[in-house]
Amino acid sequence: MKPRIILCFLFFALCSLAYAQTRPDALLEYRQGNFERAVQICRDEIAENPNNLEAHVVISWSLIRLNRFNEALQYARAGRAINRFDPRITQILGEVYFHLGMNNEALQFFQEYAHVAPQGPRIHLVYFFMGEIFIRQGRFRHADIALSTAVHFVPGNANWWARLAFARESAGEFLPAVEAYERALALNPQLIDAQRGLDRIRRNMAAQ
């Protein structure tokens, strides 16, 4: 290879490396809590390449954290069109529909995620949201199963234990509810909802 060609090759390689090192990282911004910055970076990337699936994923996550659910839905749907089977997009759609109060649509996507990614990195969130949907629908035993699965994956979340306890209480399963409320309070003694729930059950059981 001629020296001039080698020098040109090295020049472009170094330029590419420098560009990669200085290019904004949307995922890093998201992980650092800079959601607006992540949104702007992703918009630029999508303008450059509308089929950039990673940008659609990160912008959707960021918009959810900003409570801009209709915008997140727009990008998640576009991501779904790029890759119908990406589990991240599936979970995002479920979460967006959950926040928009569209329970049946949310449940459909959450169940799809649980089927295709039973050990996925967001499976705990999927089961938590499913439990909340079942509570909304008055399907408390289904909520018990879903929330029990959620705390299996994340046993240290006091709020989730409290929601599991509420589902059990609502289903008339008072002793298991007491156990879950007590677990929530062991994790967070200041959790008012758990303390109120525990007091409520004890009063009801004493009156029987």
N, C-alpha and C positions, 0 to 999 in steps of 0.2 A: 504494500500500500504506500502511495506517495506521501511524503512528509506533509504537504499542504492539505491533502485529504484527511490525514490523521489529525492535524491541528483543527480543521473545521469540525470534525466529529467531536473532538474534545471540547471545543467551544460551545457547540449546541448541547452537549451533555451537561456541561456546567451551568448553562443558562436554564436548562430544564430542571436541574436540581435546585437552583436558586429560586426558581419560580415555585416549585413544590414546597420549599421551606417557608416562603413568604405568603403563600396563598392562605386566605382565612379558612379556619376549620370550624364549620358549623356545629359539628358534633361536640367538639371541645367547648365551644361557647354554650351549648345547651347544658352540658354536664356541669359547667361552672355557674349555671343559673342565669346566664345572659340571654334570655329567651328572645328579646327583641332583636339583638344582634344576630342570633342564629337565624331568625326569620329573614332578615335582610340578606344574609349570605346565601341562604337557600333560594331566595327569589332570584338573585343574580345568577346562581348556578342553573336554575330552571330556565331562565331566559336564554342562557347560553346553550343549554341542552334540555329540551322539554321531556326527554325520556330518562332523565337522571333520577332513578328510583330512590337512591339514598337521600337526595335532597327532599323528595316528597315525604319520606319517612320522618326526617329530622324536623322539617317545617311543621308537620302535623303534630309531632310531640310538643314542639315549642308553643304552637297556637293553643293546644289543650291546656298547657300550664298557664297561659295568659287568659284562659276562659273565653277564647274566641272560637267557639265550637263550630259555627257555620263556615268560617274560613277553613278550619281544620278539615271539615267534611269535604269541602271542595278539593283540597289537595289530596286527601285520602282516596277519594273517588278517582282522581287522576292517576294516583299510584296503583290503584286496583286495575285500571285499564292497561298500565304498563306490565304488571305481573299479577295475574289473577290469583296466584298461589303463595304470595309472600305472606307469612304468618304475622309479620309486624303490621302490615297494612290491615289485615283481618282484625287484629286486636284493636288497632286504632279506630277502625270503623265501629266496632262494638262500643268502645269507650265514648266516642263522640255521640252516638245514638243514645247511649245511657244518659249523658248530660243533657241531651235535648229532650229527654222524657219519652223517647220512642222505644219502649221496653221490648216489644216483640222483635223489632229489627236488631236491637242490641243483643238480645239473647241468641238470635240466629248466628251472629258473628262470633260471639263468645263460645258457643258450642262448637262452631267450626274450628276455632283456634284450639280448643281443648282436644279436639279429635286429631288435628294435624300436628300439634306441638305439645303433647302431654307433659313434656319436661322443659318447655320453652321458658325463656327468662322472664316472661310476664304472666306465667300461668297462675301465680298467686293472686295477681290483680284480677285476672279473668274470673276466678272463682269468687273473689270478694264481690265483684260487680254482679255476678249472677245471683249471689245471695241477696244483695240489695234489691235486685229486680223481683225476686221471689217474695221478699217482704212487701214490696209495693203491691204485688198481686195477691197478697194474702195467702200465699202458698208456703206456709211456715215450715213444714217438714222438709220441703225441697230446699228452703233457705238454710235449714240446719245442716243438710248434707253439703251444700256448696260452701258455707262458711266454715264448717269443720275442716273441709279440704284446704281452705285458704289459710287457716291457722296451723294446719299441718305443715304447710310450706314456710310460713312465717310465724312461729310460735311466740315471738316477743312483741306482737302488736296488741296493746291493751284495748284499743278502740275496736279492733276486729273481734276480740273475745267478748266485748260488751254487746256487739251486734249479734253475735252467735247466741249469747245469753237471752237477748230480747226475742230472737226467733224462737228459741225453745220455750220461753215464757209464754209467748203468744200462741204456741201450739199446745199449751197446757202441760208441758214437760218441766215441772217446777224444780225437781231435784237436780237434773242436768243443767237447768238454767242457773241455779244457785252455784254450782261448781264453776260454770263459765264466768259468772259475775265475780266470784272470788278470785278466779285466775286473773281477770282484768284488773282487779284492785291490788293484787299482789304485784303486778307489773307497774301499775300507776295508782297509788293510793288516793290521788287527787281527782280521779275520774268521776265526776259528779253523776253522769248517767248510770254508771255501774253501781254506785252507792245507792242511788234512788231506786234502781231496779231491784237490788238485793233487799232493801227495806220493804219495797212493795210486795215482793214474794213472801217475805217472812210474815208480814201482816196478814196476807191472804191465807197462808198456811195456818197461822194461829187462830184465824176466825173459823176454820173448817172444823 
